[in-house]
Amino acid sequence: MDEDNSKFMEECLKEKEVIQKAGAYPILTQLERNSASKNSLSNAQYFLEGAKQIVDGATPYLVFTLGFFAMEHAANSLIAQKGYKVTDHKCAQIFFSKMLNREDLAKALSRAYNARIAFNYRNNLSDYTDKTEAEEFLQNEVIPFIEEIEKLLKGT
């Protein structure tokens, strides 16, 4: 028990200095950009379809997780078309607001991220019988974001 206790104390209770890798890197060839964009868009559509199906099921609040992932993959699809692979949510937001001058998309992605985190930590999600929040999130945040990204992708 003492060995387990000391391992937990060492790994979990002590502060550490962490070196974080870059949150984005260039995609050098157009072929790689197209492939990464296509794959990310496919994933976005997959998560979106899951969100649409789950909102009417027994676990509608999973829409916040699936919807955010749909948005994140859609964002990554556009960013890949522009020549970058983003591995950090914050970098995706910065890319939209600064590189594309689309503060609206950066804010939408941020709202979705915050909603997902909030629902991850709510107690007893199964007690929520009113799925209005989940439906509104899907209709007002997720679907419009993905539709706008798809328009932008067609314009590139």
N, C-alpha and C positions, 0 to 999 in steps of 0.2 A: 504494500500500500504506500509506503514512504517513497518508493521509486516512482510510482504513478503520480503521487502528489507533487513531487519535485518536478517531474516532467511537465505537468499542467502549469505549475507556477512559473517555470522557466519559459515555456512556449506561449502562455496565454495571459499571464499577469504582469509581465515586464514589458516596458516600452522598448521598441526596436526602431532603428533607423532603416528605412526601406528605400531602395533605389528603384525608381519607376522608369520603365522603358518608355520610349516615345509613343505617343498616342496615335500617330499616323505615320505613314511612309509612302513614298511615291510608287505608283504602278507605272513601269517604264514603257511598256509597249501597248499599242492600241488593241492588239489581240487579247492581252491580259486584262485590259480595262473592260473590253466588251464582255469577256467571260465572267469577270468578277461582278459586273453590273447585272448581267443576265441571271447569275446564280442568286445574287442578293434579292433581285426583284421576284424571282421564283419563291424564295423563302418568305418574302413579304406577303405574297399572295396566299401562300400556304397558311401562315399564321392568321391572316385576315379571315380566311375561310373558316378556320377553327374558331375564331372569335365570334363570327356570325352564327355558327352552329351552337356554340356553348351558351350564348346569351339566353337562349330559350330553354336551356336544359336545367338540370338540378344544381349546377354550380356556376351561375351567371357571373360571379365576381372574378372568375378566372379571366374574364374579358380584359381586365386591367393588365394582366401579365401578357396574354396573347396579343392584345392590341398594341401594347408598347413594343413588343418584339416585331410585330408587323411594321410599325412605323420605323423602328431602328433599321430593319433590313431594307426598307424602301429608301431611307436616307443614305444608307451605305451604297445602294445601287447608283444613286445620282452622284455621290461623291466619287465612286469608282470611275464613272464616265468622265468625271473631271480630272482623273489622274491620281487619285489617292485611295489608299486603304486605311480606314479609320478603325482603331481598336479601343477607343476610349470615348465614352458617351459625351464627355465635356468637349472633346475635340470636334465631334460632329456638330454640336451646337455652335462652336466658334466658327467652323467652316461655313455653316449656313449664314450666320450673322455677319461675318467679316469678309469671307471670300466671295459669297454669292449675294451679299447685301439683302438677305431674306430673314430679317429679324423675326418675322411672323412665324416662319418655319422653325427657327431655333427655339422660340418661346413655346410653340406647340409641342415640340419634342421634350422640352423641359417639363411642361405641365404633365405630359404622359408619364415621364419618368417618375415625377413626384407622386402621381396618383398610384402608379404601380408599387412604389415603395410603401406608401401609406396603407395600401391594402395588404401588403405582405405582413404588416404588423398589427392589423386589426385582430381583435379577439373574436373567436367564435363566428367565423364567416358563415357557417351554416345557419346561424340564427337570423341572418338577413333574408327576409322573404320578399321584400320589395326590390325588384331588379331595375328600378328606374335609373339609378346612378350608372349602372353597367350599360344600359341601353343608350343613355345620353352620351357617355364616354365614347362608345362605338360610333354613334351617328354624328356627334359634334366634333370629335377630335380625330379618331383613327381614320375613318373613311375619307373625310375631306383632305387630310394630310396626304394620304396615299394617292388620291386622285390628283392633287397638285403635283406631287413628285412624278407621277406618270406623264402629266402634261409637259413638265420640264424635261423629262427624258426624251420625249418625242421631239422636242425642240433642239436637242444636242446632236 
